């Protein structure tokens, strides 16, 4: 593949072809895109033992948001490059499972669309309806693929990409006693936000205390970070959120703790600095000037490294007993105004 619009897919193929000791590469499924068939690649490293923690890092769910895939690929490239010489990384991988799906929606990236080749928004595709009323259209709809945020047909099967991600999460993350997931997006506001469930309801999640404890160690470790860490419901509600659906599935598993997060990079800041990007559908969601793209990669690679370390050291920061109750109360005060006690 040499088309300028899909160099992320090319780079991922190069990483997969290079291989390396301890790196596992496979295709979750093949996505039909016109006359082409594009693989949905997953690359895994580290210890598969369910007793060790795991983290999944995802990108490219929306084909227009290429910077999300680029952040994941850059972090994966850094990890793979270090395998040759970094003994500290090798020790980390003895106690951690790493799973990468940098381009969840290869067909959308190929076609330069938010949705997959069937016109379905993969983040509105799960069989889960919002409890409270979501915003019109943006919260997911059934009017048809000619409009963005289309959920797919009523009672229809999951799209191939959504189904593949669900299978992977069940096999590689929910099979572990503790796991994190990070999904990298762009296109919301001027601030970089870290969202956690729920998106389908304004109610707090059962693991609210754990999310607050994760924020606390982020604040302590990177005291000058600029992320807004919050439940997605503080911004808007949505039907069919894939991470809500998988989080609810995890609650059905005994002895499993799964904490999914979404990185929403604030693309409006890039547009503010370069208003000409408004005239490009690609420019609304991605930094077009190279030095800004490099700055974005550097900033978020540090956070992804933090997340892998947080997964590996979860036993030392997860709250228990009275500490957990204190975290829950502080989280309620911070994100829900102290209500719903």
N, C-alpha and C positions, 0 to 999 in steps of 0.2 A: 504494500500500500504506500503510495507516494503522494496522494492528494494532500494539499496544504492544510485542509480542514481537519485531518484526522491524524496529525503527527503524534498525538497522545496514544493512539492505538498502535502506531508503529513503534514508539518507544517501549510500550508494554510488551510487544512481541519480542523486541530485542532483549529485554530483561529476561523474559521467559526462555528464550533460546539460549542465552548465556548460561543459564542454570547455575550450578554451584553446589558445594557440599551442604546437605541438609535442607535444600530448597525444593519444595514440591510444587509443580505447576500442572494445572488441569483446566479443562473447559467445562463449565457447568452446563452449558447448552449452546446451541447454535441459533443465532437470530437472523431470520430472513430479512434482507433489506434490498428490495428489487431483485436483481439477478445475483446479488452477492449474499454470502452467508458469513456472518461475523461471529467469532467466538466470544463468549462471556467468560473471561479468564479469572481464575483465582490462584493466588500464589500464597503458600503457607510455609512457615518456618517454625522451628522450636519444638517443644515437647508436647505430644498429643495426649499425654496422660490426663484424664479428667480431674485428677487431684491437684494439678497446677492451674493457675489462672490463665485466662485467654483474653485476647482483645482482637476485635475485627475492625478494620479500617476500610471505609467505603467511599466512593466518589463517583461522579458522572451519572447520578440518577437522572438528572435532567440534562439532555444533550447540549443545550445552549450554555450551561454553566461549566465551561471547560476548565476554569481555574480550580474548581474542586477536584477534578481528576488530576490536574497538574500538581496540586499539593500532595495528593496521595502518592503519585508516581515518583515525585521528588524524594519523599520520605522513604519509599520502598527502595529507590536507587541508592540512597545513602546507606540503608541497612545492608543491602546486597554487596555494596562496595566494601563495607567494613568486615564482611565475613572472612576475607582473606587474611586479615591481620589483627583484628580487635578481639583479644582474649576476653575482655570484659563483656563484650556482646555475646560471645560464646557461652560464658557462664550465665548470663541473663537468659539466654534461650534454653538452657537446661531447666529453668524454672518458670518458663512462660511459653505460651502458644501465640503466634502472630499470624493473622489471616488478612490478606489484602484482596479487595475487589475494587481496583481503581476506576473501572469503567462499567458501571452496572447497566448502562443504557447505550451500548455501542451503536445500535441502529439510529437512535436519536442524535448521537454525536456525528455519525456519518451524514445524516440528513440535515443537521444543524437545526434541530427542533427540540423544544422542551420535552415533548412526549416521545413515546417509542414509535416505531413504524406503523403501529395500528392506531396512533392518535391518542393513546391512553397515558395519562400522567401517572407514573409508577408510584408516586407518593400519595395518590388518592385511590389506589387500586385495591387495598385490603378490604376484606368483608367486615367492615366495622363502620357503624353510623355514629355521627356525633350525637351526644345526649342533648346538649343545648344547640340552638340554631347557629350554624356557622355563617360567615359572610357570603353573599350571593356570588356565585361562580367560583371565586377563589377558594372557597371552602370545599369544592368538589361538586360535580353535577352529573346528570345523565342525559343532557340535551344532545350530545353527539360529539364526535371527534373533531368537528369543524371549529369548536371553541376550546380554548385552553382549559386545563384543570379537569378534563373529562375523566370520570372514574371507570368507565367501561360499562357494558350492558348489565342490567339488573340480573342478579343470580348467575352471571357469567363466571367462568373459571378465572383464576388469577392469570395475568399475563405471564408469558414464559420467563421474563426477567424477574418479576416479583416472586414467582414460584421458586425459581432457582435460589434467590436470596433467602427465602424462608427455609428451604431445605438445608442450605449451607449453615445458617444460624442454628438450626436445630442440631445439626451434626457436629459443628465445630465450636459453638459457643455455649448453647444451652446444655450440652453434655458435660460441661465443666462446672465445678461447684461455684466458681465466681468468674464472671466475664463482663467486659465492657465492649461497647460498640461506638464507633465514631463515624458519622456520615457527613461528608464535606460538601457544602452548597455555597451559592452566592446569590445576591440579589435582594437583600432585605435591609433597607435603611442605610444609615451612615456609620453605624457601630457594628463591630464584630460581636456576634452573639453566640452563646452556647446554650442550646435549648435541650431540655429533657422532657419526657412525657408528663402530662398528657397533652395531646392535641384535640382529642375528641370530647373532652369534658374539662370544666374548670376545677373539678375536684382534685385534691392532691394525691400523688401516688403513694402506695404503701412504703416505698423506700425513700421517702422525702428526707429522713434523717441522714441517710447515706449520701444523698446528693449534696446536702449541706456540708457534710464532712469533707466531701471531695472539693467543694468550693473553698473550704477553709485551708486545705493543704495547698491549693493553687494560689490562694492569696499569700500564704506564707512563703511559698517557694519562688513565685514570680510576683513580688509585691508591686511592681509597676505595670502589670498586664492591663490591657484595656478591654478585656472581654466583659460583656454583660451576660451573666450566668443566671438563667431563669427558666421557669416552665414555659413551654410554647404557648400555653393557653393565655398567658398574659398579653400576647400579641393578637392571636386570632385562633379560632377553632376550625377544625377540618374533618370531613369524612375520610375514611379509608386510609388513615395514616399507617404506614407499614411498620414503623417502630412501636407505635402504640399496640398494634396487633401482636407483634412478637413479644413485647414486654408482658402483655396479658397471658400469652402462651407460657411464658417462663414462670408465671405465678402458679401455674398448674403443676409444676415440677417440684417435687420435694427435694430439698437440699440444693437448690439452684438459685443463685442471685445474679441477675442480668440487668445491667445499667446502661441503656442506650442514650447517646447524646448526638445532637446535630450541631455542627458548626455552620452558622450562617454568616458568611463574609459580607460586610457592608459595602455593596457595590455602588451605592449612591455617592459615596465619597470619591470614587474614581471618576464618576460622571461630573461631579462638581468641579474637580480639578481639570477635566478635559471635556467641556460641554459638547464637543463635536461627536463624542461617543453616542449621544442620543440619536444620531442619525444612522446608527448601526445596531441591529438587533443583537449582534454578538457583543457590541460595546456596552450595552446596558448591564451585562452580567459579568464582564471580565475586564481587567486592566489591559489596555491596548498598548500602552507605552512600556517598553521593556524594563526600564529601571524600576517602575512601579510593580510590575509583575515579579521581579526578583525580590523586592522588598516584602511583598505578600508571602512569597515562598519562605523566606527566612523567618518571618514572624511566626507562621503557623507550624513550621517544622519543629520549632522549639516546643510548641504546645503538644504536638503529637508525641514527641519524645517524653515529655512530662506524663502523658497519658499511659504510655507503655510502662513507665516506671511506677505509676500509680497502680496499675493492674498488678504488676509483680509484687509490690509491697502492700497490697490491700489489707493484709492481716494486721498491719501496724496502724492503719488509720480508720478502719471501719469501727464505728462506735457501738458500744454494747451497754446494756444495763441503764443506769442513770444517765450516762453520757449520751446514749442514744435518745433518750427522752428530752434532754436539754437541746440537742441538735434539732429535734423535731419542733420544739417550741420556738426556737430561734428562726427556723425555716418558715414556720407559719407566720411569724411576725414579719419576716423579710418579704415574703412573696404573696401572702394572703391577708395581710393586715391584721394578723393575730386571730382571724376568724376560724371557724370550723374546728374548734378544739375538741 
